[in-house]
Amino acid sequence: MPKLNANLTFLFQDVDFLDRFESAARAGFKGVEYLSPFEYPAEELAGKLQTHGLQQVLFNLPVVVIVTVVAVGLVPLIWGF
């Protein structure tokens, strides 16, 4: 049987984000992922994970970091370095 994780950005939208950890645990998920957790303190997110026995399996980098990495990575290609 495949192991699936709850994407808290898209699932359980009927409750606030921080309450989705409990919803995921009640639904039987063992792992969670989300797109952009940066508006919440890391300690608060870690507490939610621990309280509900969940594992964080993924979160995305801020968009500005991705754009910067791509832009800097393209400099040698554009300018011929």
N, C-alpha and C positions, 0 to 999 in steps of 0.2 A: 504494500500500500504506500502511495507517495506521501511524503511529509510536506504539508503545506503550512505556510505562515500567514498570519493575518496582516494585511496592509491597513494600518490604522488611519491612513490618509483617506482611503476610499470606503472602508467598512465601518459599520456602526455609527453612521453620521447622525443618527437620532440623538446621540449624547455628545457632550463636550469631549474634546480630544483626550484630556487626562482621564476621563472615565472609560475610554475605549479599551484601556488595558484590562480592566475588570471584565468588560464584555467579551474580549478575546479569550480570556482565561475560562470564563463560563461556557463559551462555545467549544472549548476543548483544544484550542490552539496552544502550542508550546512555545512558539516563536512569533515575534512581531517585527514589522518593518514600517517605515514611514518616510515621507519625502523630505520634510524640512522641520526638524525639531528645535531649531535655534532660538525660538522665542521662549523656550522653557529652560530653566536651570538644569544642568546635567544631573545634579543630585536629586532633583525631583523626579526626573525620568527614571533614574536608577532605582529610586525608592518604589516607584510603581512596578517596575520589572520584578524587583525582589518580593514585594508584597503579594504579587499575583503569580509568582513562580514562572515567570516568562523569561525568554532569552531574546535579546535584541540581535537580529540577524543582518539588518541592513538599515542604513539611512544615507540619504544623498548629500553630497557637498552643496554648499550654496552656489547658486547659478554664477555669481561673479567669479568664484574660484575656477569653475569649469571654463568660462569664457577666457579668463586670463591664461590658463594653462594652454588652451587651444591656440590663442593668439601668440603667445610666446613660442609655442612649438612650431608655429608657421613662419616665424621670422626667418629662420635659415632658408626655408624654401622660397620665400618671396624675394629676399635680398641676396640670395646666392651664397650664403656662408657655408 
